[in-house]
Amino acid sequence: MKIFPAIDLFGGKAVRLRKGNYAEMTVYSDNPAEIARDFKACGADCIHIVDLEGAKNGDTPNFETIKSILSVGGFFSEIGGGIRSLEAVEKYLSAGASRVIFGTAAVENEAFLREAVRLYGGKIAVGADVKNGFIAVRGWLESSSLPLYEFAKKMEDIGVGAIICTDISRDGEMKGSNLELYRRLTAELKIGIVASGGVSSIDEISALRDCGCDGAIVGKAYYEKLFSLSDAITAAKEN
């Protein structure tokens, strides 16, 4: 299983939200690229980047900061937040991103998603951000009428490269991830599932690995030093 340490961006700074609430934002660094270098020093070879402003507004306001993070090199990088045009997809992939994550666009513009998958194949992933069993959009600020499992199966059928599934109620809480949710997803789908939201212990990382997740995103637990990133990477690889 891959470990994706996360950098969430707002105003060029590395931040974390609590349950997706923009009013509950903690700033961790004014130099996100330096955080990426720390990830690399810990042995990370993957990175998860989200433009929180882009997620709200549908543009790429933190693009230059993201380029500085990508310039650190040596990562399989996935980027999400506001990717709602083929121009934005190409912009990030040309800057060195390994794959991009569709959120709102995957819910509201299926034709666009299908065209992106046709052009870029597995470089297109989809974020399944779930709130009370339904997919949330626009930076988690709005709920759709799409049930999670129906949406996830449709994404698999369309041919996206991976599903990054976040239980919003767990995000930033450090109270544990929704293991039952990921067990069901990995049992019912063949597509790679990346778990996100609430991962707070090495034991959880081992459990996510054992239930068949392709990856796990580590966010606030890393910043708050609940465990070391190197230990998380080791646990993800153990049999």
Secondary structure, DSSP 8 states (H G I E B T S, - for coil): -EEEEEEEEETTEEEEEETTEEEEEEEEES-HHHHHHHHHHTT--EEEEEEHHHHHHSS-TTHHHHHHHHTT---EEEEESS--SHHHHHHHHHTT-SEEEESHHHHH-HHHHHHHHHHHGGGEEEEEEEETTEEEETTTTEEEEEEHHHHHHHHHHHT-S-EEEEETTTTTT-S---HHHHHHHHHH--S-EEEES----HHHHHHHHHTT-SEEEE-HHHHTTSS-HHHHHHHHH--
